[in-house]
């Protein structure tokens, strides 16, 4: 049995790392803050929950997350530092990202000032661009998976449901018509279990950006099925319903990001980011 299935605070792992606190958990693992004993550096540690360690798909997805993160080298994505192995599972050691979730910032501060929303969104698109160029789809871009640090620096985290853009590399971990990600931030094709691509991630950025600017959801549905229906039948609520200080050009940008048909959205991160940067210069 994997010796770290029940990680305890204060536990020393592999004689190299000490567990300090639990940071959170998701569908495919738990994350802890730890200390690297040889130099005292803070690190993040992710391991599969004990009941998932015997699940072949969950274990393979965890291994794929490790493989994907090793391919990514960008300051907006956490670096892999180590993998602690046993016969049954792996513990992923990553750099610790100092900050708190964008979800927490939004709960306290939304709607954001325009310059702050632009600053965060353009950094997120920088990181996501590096992810896509490395041949990866994140598939779960949402405020909980964006860490905001000092000076509103941004790091995109949690690649637990990420996949390779080349479907042939994904084996059978995500069967056809399986919904991955978080419905509130998912594009219609993602909620419908259809094929996804980089434009699907960009739709999620559009939802997140809209929420930063308004403090509200662009679509009112609260369930996976309801989100799919709402996304397919009605446009987002206009910005003017919530605030009067946003330029019309910004609304056009956001509406394009939230287009129902992928071919009507921005086709890559650079196009979306450049539109936002152009607007930032004008404002």
C-alpha positions, 0 to 999 in steps of 0.5 A: 500500500502506498505509504503516504495514502494518509498524509499527516501534518508533521510527517517526513516523507522520503527523508526529504520533505515535511508536511506542514498543512493541507491546502485543498483537494479535488477529484483526483488528489489532495495538495499539501504545503510542505518544507524541503528539509535540506534548505527549508524551501516551501514546496507543494505536494500532491498525492492521490487520495487513498481510495483512488490509488487502486483506480487505474484511470485515476492513477493513469491521469495522475501520471499524465499530470506529472508528464504534462507538467514536466513539459511546461516551463513558464512562470505562470505554471508551477514547476515539477521539482521531484516525484516520490515513488513507491510500488503503488503510487506517486507523490508529486512535488512542485514549487510552492506558489505564494498567494491565494485563489482568484476565487477568494479575491473575486468573492471579496473584491468583484467587480474588479477595476478594469485595469486589474481585470485586464492585468490578471486576464492577460497574464492568465492568457500568457500562461495558457498560451504556453500550455497550448503551445506545449500541446496541452489543453487545461480543460478546467480553467476557473478562479479556483485554479488561478493563484494570485500572488504579490502584485497580482501575479498569476499562476495557473494550477491543477492540471489534474484533468488536463489532456494532450491536444493530440488525442492519440496521446490521451489513450482511453482516459477520457472516453467520448462524450465524457464531461470534464472540467467545471460546468459553470466555466465550461464551453457548450461543446465541453458540457455536451461531451463533444470534442474540445480544443484550445478554443474551449479553454478560451471560453472558460477564460471569457467566463472568468473575465466576465465575472471579474468585471461584473461579479456575476455569471454571464449565464444564469444556469446552475447545473451542468444541463442548465448551463448547456441550455443557457449557453445555447439559447441566450447571450450574456447579460450586457455589462450595462446591467451591472456597471456603466464605466466599461468601454463598448470595445471590451464588451465586444471582446468578451462576447467574442470569447463567449461565442457559442460556436468555437469558430466564432471565438478567438482562435488562440490565446495570442489573439485574445491577449492582444485585443486586451492589451490594445484595450489597456493602452487605450484606457 
